[in-house]
C-alpha cells in the first residue's frame, strides 16, 4: 500500500492545520460527533477501532473520542513538525528557567543553583540572551549574577552581547552606579565594547539625568575604536543640550545637516529647546521648519517644545499657527500641550484663546493645578476679565483636589482685579475670604487695596490700609511707595497731607521730594536736584512710575514749571528716551506709556520747542507734525490717552486731527501749526 503524507478522517480541515499549534485539538465540522485529533511522527498509525462494546454505558467504545493523525517520517513535512515540537520544548524550558531565575534571591548561590538545575548541559549563547532578557525585566541584580554564571558556563562566542543585554536592563531600571560597575568589570574581563555598548550607556546616563556623564562616554568612543551612529548622535546632542553645552550640541547638529544625516524628532526637539533656552527663538523656528522640509514629521514632543519656545518668545500668533497644524495633522494633545498653550496665551494676554484652552481642559477633566489657575487669574486681572476670573475662582474653590485650591496669590489676583475696576466691595470681600482661609494679606494685596481706595477717593481707608501694613510687620517696597505716590496724584488738596505722611513714613527721601513739590515757596531748581538724587538711587523698574506720578501731582497742583524741570531731569538720566523724533519730513512727540500728567507736560514742552524753532528762523518746521498717543487703555488712567488728548487738543483749538490710517496718531501740517502758534502767541500778548 502506498504511503500517504497524512492519513485523516473525511471530516478533517487540512488547510488550516499548518497554522495551528501541534498539540491543538481537532474539531470537525459536524458538532454532533466531537473528536480530538493528535499528530504523531513516531507512533505507528493507529489501528481501526474495535467494534462497540455492549458493556459500554453509552454504547460507544471508550477510545472512540480520540483520533490520531500520523505523519510519515519519510515525508519532507515530518522534519518541520519535529523542529516545531523541539523549538516549542526549548522555548518552554528557557521560559521556565527565566521564571525560576527571576523568582530567586539575588545571591550567587541561589542564582547558580537555579541555572544549574535549568541547564544540565552547557547552554548556548542564544539561550543565555533569551534568559537574561526575560528574567532581567524584574530583577536587575539577579541578571548581573546570572550574567557572570553564563560567562563562566555557557558556550559564548561574543561576551559583549551578553554584557549589552544586561546594560540595557540597567538603563531601563536607571541604575547608573551598577552600570559603571559593570563597565569596569567588562574591561577587566578583556571584553571590547562596541557601538551598542556606548549607545546604551550614553542613553542610560541621559535617563538618569546625568548629561555630563553621557558626554564623557561619548568622548571615550574613539579611544575604543567606535564610531557613533545616528542614534548615538541623537542621544549626545540631547545630552550636550541638557549639560548646558549648547555650542557643542549645535555643532553636532550642523554636522548632521551638512553630512545629510537622517534627522529625527529627538534631535530636532533638543536643538529647538537649546535655541529656546538661549533666547534664539528665530533659530528654534528655523529648525522646526527645516525638519518638516526634510520630511521629518513632528511628533507630540516636538510640537510641545515649539509651543513652549514660542510662548517664551511672546509670539502667540505663531502658537496659534502651531495649534492649528496639530489639529490638521491629527496629533492628539497631552496635558503638557494645554499647559504650553496656557503659558503662551496668558503671558501675551490673549484672553479669548486662554479661556478657550481652559474650558477645553475642563471638558477633558484634566488636572489643573493652582499654578495654572493663578496664571489665568493674573491675566484676567490685567485685562479686566471680571466674569471669567470669577468663574475660574469659583472652580478653584469647588475643586476636590487640594492642589487646585486658592492660595495667597489667587486671592491677590482677585483683589487686584477688583481694585483695577474700583470695585471696593469686591476687593474687601476677597480680603475677608483670604483671612478666613488662613492667609495673611501680603504687600501685593495691600498695594492693590490702597490703589482701589485711592481711585474712589477714600483717603481715610488708604491710611487705615497703610497702618495694617505696619501691624503685619511688612516693610514697604518701591512698588508700594509708587502706589502711594500715584494715589497722591489723585487726592484732593485738602486731604493730600494724609497721603504725604504715609509716603514719608514709607520712604523718607521720596517724602522729602513730594514736600518740595507741594511747597509753592520751594524753587523748581531745588525740586529738580532732589528729584534727580531720588531717581538716581532708585531701582530701574520704578524710575519711570515715580516720574509719571510726580508729574501727575505737579499738573494737578498747577506746578507746570516744576513738572518741566522734572521732565528735563528724567531725560538727562535716560528715563525717557526718544520721546521726540525728527526727520526731514516729520517731527513727532511720542506719549505712549506716559501718565496723563507726564504726557501733558511733554506736549507742553514739545509745543514750546515748535514755537522756538519757528521764531528762530532757522530750518523751520517740516511738512508734517505728529502726536503719538497709542491706542487702547492707559496704565495710569481708565481712559486711553488718545481719547483724553482728542478732548484736550480741542480745548487748545490745536489743528491736530486723528489720522484715519494710523491708529493712535494725531497729525497736522506745518502751515496749520504755524498759523495756530502765531494765533496762540498773539492771544497770550493780548492777555498780558
ChimeraX attribute file (.defattr): number of C-alpha atoms within 10 A of each C-alpha:
attribute: neighborCount
match mode: 1-to-1
recipient: residues
	/A:1	3
	/A:2	4
	/A:3	10
	/A:4	11
	/A:5	15
	/A:6	14
	/A:7	14
	/A:8	15
	/A:9	12
	/A:10	7
	/A:11	12
	/A:12	15
	/A:13	13
	/A:14	9
	/A:15	7
	/A:16	8
	/A:17	12
	/A:18	9
	/A:19	7
	/A:20	10
	/A:21	11
	/A:22	16
	/A:23	11
	/A:24	12
	/A:25	14
	/A:26	20
	/A:27	15
	/A:28	17
	/A:29	11
	/A:30	9
	/A:31	8
	/A:32	7
	/A:33	10
	/A:34	13
	/A:35	17
	/A:36	15
	/A:37	20
	/A:38	14
	/A:39	19
	/A:40	19
	/A:41	18
	/A:42	12
	/A:43	13
	/A:44	12
	/A:45	14
	/A:46	10
	/A:47	7
	/A:48	6
	/A:49	11
	/A:50	10
	/A:51	9
	/A:52	14
	/A:53	12
	/A:54	10
	/A:55	9
	/A:56	10
	/A:57	9
	/A:58	10
	/A:59	10
	/A:60	14
	/A:61	16
	/A:62	14
	/A:63	10
	/A:64	14
	/A:65	12
	/A:66	13
	/A:67	17
	/A:68	20
	/A:69	21
	/A:70	22
	/A:71	23
	/A:72	20
	/A:73	16
	/A:74	11
	/A:75	14
	/A:76	11
	/A:77	14
	/A:78	18
	/A:79	13
	/A:80	11
	/A:81	18
	/A:82	16
	/A:83	11
	/A:84	14
	/A:85	14
	/A:86	12
	/A:87	12
	/A:88	13
	/A:89	12
	/A:90	13
	/A:91	14
	/A:92	12
	/A:93	16
	/A:94	20
	/A:95	16
	/A:96	15
	/A:97	23
	/A:98	23
	/A:99	16
	/A:100	16
	/A:101	27
	/A:102	24
	/A:103	14
	/A:104	14
	/A:105	13
	/A:106	18
	/A:107	12
	/A:108	14
	/A:109	10
	/A:110	15
	/A:111	22
	/A:112	17
	/A:113	13
	/A:114	19
	/A:115	20
	/A:116	16
	/A:117	11
	/A:118	17
	/A:119	17
	/A:120	8
	/A:121	10
	/A:122	14
	/A:123	18
	/A:124	15
	/A:125	18
	/A:126	14
	/A:127	21
	/A:128	25
	/A:129	18
	/A:130	18
	/A:131	25
	/A:132	27
	/A:133	17
	/A:134	19
	/A:135	23
	/A:136	25
	/A:137	15
	/A:138	13
	/A:139	20
	/A:140	22
	/A:141	18
	/A:142	22
	/A:143	28
	/A:144	22
	/A:145	17
	/A:146	26
	/A:147	22
	/A:148	16
	/A:149	17
	/A:150	25
	/A:151	17
	/A:152	11
	/A:153	17
	/A:154	19
	/A:155	16
	/A:156	19
	/A:157	10
	/A:158	12
	/A:159	19
	/A:160	17
	/A:161	19
	/A:162	21
	/A:163	22
	/A:164	22
	/A:165	21
	/A:166	24
	/A:167	28
	/A:168	21
	/A:169	24
	/A:170	26
	/A:171	21
	/A:172	16
	/A:173	17
	/A:174	18
	/A:175	17
	/A:176	20
	/A:177	10
	/A:178	16
	/A:179	21
	/A:180	13
	/A:181	10
	/A:182	17
	/A:183	19
	/A:184	11
	/A:185	13
	/A:186	16
	/A:187	11
	/A:188	9
	/A:189	10
	/A:190	10
	/A:191	14
	/A:192	13
	/A:193	20
	/A:194	17
	/A:195	17
	/A:196	20
	/A:197	20
	/A:198	23
	/A:199	25
	/A:200	24
	/A:201	26
	/A:202	27
	/A:203	26
	/A:204	27
	/A:205	24
	/A:206	24
	/A:207	18
	/A:208	17
	/A:209	16
	/A:210	17
	/A:211	25
	/A:212	20
	/A:213	20
	/A:214	28
	/A:215	21
	/A:216	14
	/A:217	15
	/A:218	22
	/A:219	12
	/A:220	12
	/A:221	18
	/A:222	10
	/A:223	8
	/A:224	12
	/A:225	11
	/A:226	16
	/A:227	15
	/A:228	18
	/A:229	12
	/A:230	16
	/A:231	16
	/A:232	20
	/A:233	20
	/A:234	24
	/A:235	25
	/A:236	30
	/A:237	28
	/A:238	27
	/A:239	30
	/A:240	24
	/A:241	24
	/A:242	19
	/A:243	18
	/A:244	15
	/A:245	17
	/A:246	21
	/A:247	12
	/A:248	15
	/A:249	25
	/A:250	18
	/A:251	12
	/A:252	18
	/A:253	21
	/A:254	12
	/A:255	12
	/A:256	17
	/A:257	14
	/A:258	9
	/A:259	9
	/A:260	10
	/A:261	12
	/A:262	12
	/A:263	19
	/A:264	18
	/A:265	19
	/A:266	18
	/A:267	24
	/A:268	25
	/A:269	24
	/A:270	27
	/A:271	25
	/A:272	26
	/A:273	24
	/A:274	27
	/A:275	21
	/A:276	23
	/A:277	16
	/A:278	11
	/A:279	14
	/A:280	15
	/A:281	23
	/A:282	15
	/A:283	16
	/A:284	25
	/A:285	17
	/A:286	12
	/A:287	18
	/A:288	23
	/A:289	13
	/A:290	15
	/A:291	19
	/A:292	11
	/A:293	10
	/A:294	13
	/A:295	11
	/A:296	16
	/A:297	14
	/A:298	21
	/A:299	16
	/A:300	18
	/A:301	18
	/A:302	20
	/A:303	23
	/A:304	24
	/A:305	23
	/A:306	25
	/A:307	29
	/A:308	24
	/A:309	27
	/A:310	26
	/A:311	25
	/A:312	19
	/A:313	18
	/A:314	19
	/A:315	17
	/A:316	23
	/A:317	15
	/A:318	17
	/A:319	22
	/A:320	17
	/A:321	11
	/A:322	17
	/A:323	19
	/A:324	12
	/A:325	13
	/A:326	17
	/A:327	11
	/A:328	9
	/A:329	11
	/A:330	9
	/A:331	14
	/A:332	10
	/A:333	15
	/A:334	12
	/A:335	14
	/A:336	15
	/A:337	20
	/A:338	21
	/A:339	19
	/A:340	22
	/A:341	25
	/A:342	27
	/A:343	23
	/A:344	28
	/A:345	27
	/A:346	25
	/A:347	21
	/A:348	18
	/A:349	19
	/A:350	17
	/A:351	20
	/A:352	13
	/A:353	17
	/A:354	24
	/A:355	19
	/A:356	12
	/A:357	17
	/A:358	22
	/A:359	13
	/A:360	13
	/A:361	16
	/A:362	13
	/A:363	9
	/A:364	10
	/A:365	9
	/A:366	13
	/A:367	13
	/A:368	19
	/A:369	15
	/A:370	19
	/A:371	15
	/A:372	16
	/A:373	22
	/A:374	25
	/A:375	20
	/A:376	28
	/A:377	28
	/A:378	23
	/A:379	22
	/A:380	27
	/A:381	23
	/A:382	15
	/A:383	14
	/A:384	17
	/A:385	17
	/A:386	16
	/A:387	10
	/A:388	17
	/A:389	23
	/A:390	15
	/A:391	11
	/A:392	20
	/A:393	21
	/A:394	13
	/A:395	16
	/A:396	23
	/A:397	13
	/A:398	11
	/A:399	13
	/A:400	10
	/A:401	13
	/A:402	11
	/A:403	14
	/A:404	20
	/A:405	18
	/A:406	23
	/A:407	17
	/A:408	18
	/A:409	21
	/A:410	23
	/A:411	24
	/A:412	28
	/A:413	26
	/A:414	27
	/A:415	28
	/A:416	28
	/A:417	28
	/A:418	23
	/A:419	27
	/A:420	22
	/A:421	16
	/A:422	18
	/A:423	17
	/A:424	18
	/A:425	11
	/A:426	16
	/A:427	26
	/A:428	16
	/A:429	13
	/A:430	19
	/A:431	22
	/A:432	14
	/A:433	13
	/A:434	20
	/A:435	13
	/A:436	10
	/A:437	12
	/A:438	10
	/A:439	15
	/A:440	13
	/A:441	20
	/A:442	14
	/A:443	18
	/A:444	17
	/A:445	23
	/A:446	21
	/A:447	26
	/A:448	23
	/A:449	27
	/A:450	24
	/A:451	22
	/A:452	27
	/A:453	22
	/A:454	25
	/A:455	21
	/A:456	14
	/A:457	16
	/A:458	15
	/A:459	21
	/A:460	14
	/A:461	15
	/A:462	24
	/A:463	18
	/A:464	11
	/A:465	17
	/A:466	23
	/A:467	13
	/A:468	14
	/A:469	18
	/A:470	12
	/A:471	9
	/A:472	12
	/A:473	9
	/A:474	12
	/A:475	10
	/A:476	17
	/A:477	12
	/A:478	16
	/A:479	16
	/A:480	21
	/A:481	22
	/A:482	23
	/A:483	20
	/A:484	24
	/A:485	27
	/A:486	23
	/A:487	24
	/A:488	26
	/A:489	24
	/A:490	17
	/A:491	22
	/A:492	13
	/A:493	12
	/A:494	7
	/A:495	14
	/A:496	16
	/A:497	15
	/A:498	15
	/A:499	23
	/A:500	21
	/A:501	14
	/A:502	19
	/A:503	25
	/A:504	17
	/A:505	15
	/A:506	20
	/A:507	14
	/A:508	13
	/A:509	16
	/A:510	23
	/A:511	20
	/A:512	17
	/A:513	22
	/A:514	22
	/A:515	17
	/A:516	19
	/A:517	26
	/A:518	20
	/A:519	12
	/A:520	12
	/A:521	8
	/A:522	13
	/A:523	13
	/A:524	20
	/A:525	13
	/A:526	15
	/A:527	22
	/A:528	23
	/A:529	14
	/A:530	19
	/A:531	25
	/A:532	19
	/A:533	14
	/A:534	17
	/A:535	20
	/A:536	12
	/A:537	9
	/A:538	14
	/A:539	11
	/A:540	11
	/A:541	10
	/A:542	15
	/A:543	20
	/A:544	21
	/A:545	19
	/A:546	23
	/A:547	26
	/A:548	27
	/A:549	26
	/A:550	28
	/A:551	30
	/A:552	27
	/A:553	26
	/A:554	24
	/A:555	21
	/A:556	17
	/A:557	15
	/A:558	12
	/A:559	18
	/A:560	19
	/A:561	15
	/A:562	26
	/A:563	28
	/A:564	21
	/A:565	19
	/A:566	27
	/A:567	23
	/A:568	17
	/A:569	20
	/A:570	21
	/A:571	13
	/A:572	12
	/A:573	14
	/A:574	11
	/A:575	15
	/A:576	17
	/A:577	12
	/A:578	12
	/A:579	17
	/A:580	15
	/A:581	12
	/A:582	12
	/A:583	9
	/A:584	10
	/A:585	10
	/A:586	17
	/A:587	19
	/A:588	20
	/A:589	22
	/A:590	20
	/A:591	22
	/A:592	18
	/A:593	16
	/A:594	23
	/A:595	24
	/A:596	24
	/A:597	23
	/A:598	26
	/A:599	23
	/A:600	20
	/A:601	24
	/A:602	23
	/A:603	19
	/A:604	13
	/A:605	16
	/A:606	18
	/A:607	14
	/A:608	13
	/A:609	12
	/A:610	19
	/A:611	19
	/A:612	13
	/A:613	14
	/A:614	17
	/A:615	11
	/A:616	10
	/A:617	9
	/A:618	9
	/A:619	9
	/A:620	15
	/A:621	21
	/A:622	15
	/A:623	15
	/A:624	18
	/A:625	21
	/A:626	20
	/A:627	24
	/A:628	20
	/A:629	25
	/A:630	19
	/A:631	14
	/A:632	14
	/A:633	14
	/A:634	18
	/A:635	15
	/A:636	18
	/A:637	12
	/A:638	11
	/A:639	13
	/A:640	19
	/A:641	27
	/A:642	24
	/A:643	14
	/A:644	13
	/A:645	20
	/A:646	16
	/A:647	12
	/A:648	13
	/A:649	14
	/A:650	12
	/A:651	9
	/A:652	10
	/A:653	11
	/A:654	17
	/A:655	18
	/A:656	20
	/A:657	15
	/A:658	18
	/A:659	13
	/A:660	10
	/A:661	7
	/A:662	11
	/A:663	14
	/A:664	19
	/A:665	21
	/A:666	23
	/A:667	20
	/A:668	19
	/A:669	16
	/A:670	18
	/A:671	13
	/A:672	15
	/A:673	23
	/A:674	17
	/A:675	13
	/A:676	16
	/A:677	18
	/A:678	14
	/A:679	12
	/A:680	16
	/A:681	13
	/A:682	11
	/A:683	11
	/A:684	10
	/A:685	9
	/A:686	8
	/A:687	7
	/A:688	5
